């Protein structure tokens, strides 16, 4: 109930008595930020302002706050969307959510049971014949061998509610522009979400960024300036921040235009629950074509995606009555409880911003503002969440005075190649989805070609009504290919088409849901890391599901393995290796084996990290069954440093030893960044530990060498 109140009474967070701590412009002007600088009350600046209160912006605000970075969020909408939108959360995003005070566990508890959404179903109508189905969950997906958490099916607006609940616990307040205690009467402080505030202008100065915000006060348009040190634009596919920066998008535009119909029907939900549960339903019949997304069968919540062909069709053609009729045609019978909640058009693009940072790395793009993908594979929101994860620790390092602002150059260096790869993968997955209707004799490419001819040829001079009639007539003729008299095994042509369709499903050549190799296996080749010698070429995405292979090379995500953690009070806990990295502290983790040379390296790393002002934790990885009665060894070796942990491999039949999993020997060492990606590794004994670690931290943090 508390989460619902956030949406229904968004002013509940606001506390007009909250004390606002601000910072002078000079706080940001030096290479390193100083936390000791006195506050100048006449010249304030917010360290980080995030534009856009979608999942990416909210996740970033949580991550920054947990790392001790003061920030606020500005959102042009006056409320939070109730449209389901994105709904698939991949492994890597769920791993990020594990660090947000139990968010992953709460999603797992609240989402529908996996058996209700593991399949994509292809049919002539929801009550009609099934043409085929694809199960997207494999046995290994349930064993949690490569990740401590599974993928999830959870609507975006529900995720937003949980993120707001997290922010409430962090003492964030939601402020509306028309509220009695709106933010315009005081200073813009940390831990605020400013609703109804549109970014109207951005001015970069020598001392920070000036953001012009427009909002309504007592029904009158009002403007104010907000000063910040770093501005993050996470304001969606039509990003105002990106446009004001003058950053162009490159890629494929207008892949497809659609209308999204959000509706409720308990009757339909109950039927699908009992007869044919699934996540996506691809429906093809003579009266219509559409894709139904089952967001919650138990609640009867759905989104129907319909093809849209402007200018012959207009958005006004899709009114509530028309949409109800289309739902009935695709369902296959009339539902008594259809409740259309919202209808909106959208355009599918596959584009990536030319650059992710500008104005001396003070203005950053994240999420859909930096990349726009087809929804195939669910890469949009997931890539954005991982943008935020990459960005948060780097901003924290700058604000805390550990690194110069140039560290943010590595954000684009690392994340843009991932965005480009995910764009390619999304396009291939989208093309795979189009193979199904093409096999049935209704190739979408033909429909698009017909419309282009009408738009650019002789048809363009015809009256709009006549153009629409011609287009509708052609589509009606095309859909006759889906008639039951043709599409059956007794008809030679129909049998041929159904056989082709079966081969597409059997060969995994249709739309895919999971991509473990890309979701977990993406790797940074350059950036805030120490690359290894030799050219590295990453395997191009195939568009098909490939298994993830653990890798401990620099830039890769730290492999997951269950380990038994022996704490200093002699208590035990079984955790994931990913849990060695804290989510509430800017801290690197050095993983070593219990060898003398590795202990020497760890002592050197402790000493060097102190000189750089960065926290380091050492993890001693013991083989299975070897740790008992040896806890004193680490304690004696690391004195006076106490930030270490001894862990022991948990032996499982399906897993190798830790160092074998990492494709290394126990002579090596692995340094992990605060975002759980590997910053550096050594596969052999380090001969000069101090100088080696000095070079490592210098390169990763982008700062000058410090004398020890």
Buried (B, 14 or more C-beta within 10 A) or exposed (E): EEBEEBBEEBBEBBEEEBEBEBBBBBBBEEEBBEEEEEEBEEBBBBBBBBBBBBBBBBBBBBBBBBBEBBBBBBBBEBEBBBEBBBBBBBBBBBBBBBBBBEBBEBBBEBBBEBEBBBBBBBBBBBBBEEBBBBEBBEEEBEEBBBBBBBBBBBBBBBBBBBBBBBBBEEEBBBBBBBBEBBBBEEEBBBBBBBBBBBBBEBEBEEBBBBBBBBBBBEEEEEEBEBBBBBBBBBBBBEBBBBBBBEBEBEBBEEBBBBBBBBBBBBBBBEBBBEEBBBBBBBBBBBBBBBBBBBBBBEEBBBBBBBBBBEEBBEEEBBEBEBBBBBBBBBBBEEBEEBEBBBBEBBBBBBBBBBBBBBBEBBBBBBBBBBBBBBBBBBBBBBBBBBBBBBBBBBBBBBBBBBBBBEBBBBBBBBBBBBBBBBBBBBBBBBBBBBBBBBBBBBBBEBBBEBBEEBBEEEBEEEEEEEBBEBBEEBBEEBBEBBBEEBBBEEBEEBEEBBEBBEEBBEEEBBBBBBBBBBBBBBBBBEBBBBBEEEEEEEEEBBBBBBEBEBBBBBBBBBBBBBBBBBEEEEEEEEBBBBBBBBBEBBBBBBBBBBBEBBBBBBBBBBBBBBBBBBBBBBBBBBBBEEBEEBBEBBEEBBEEBEEBBBBBBEEEEEBBBBBEBBBBEBBBBBBBBBBBBBBBBBBEBBEEBBBBBBBBBBBBBBBEEEEE
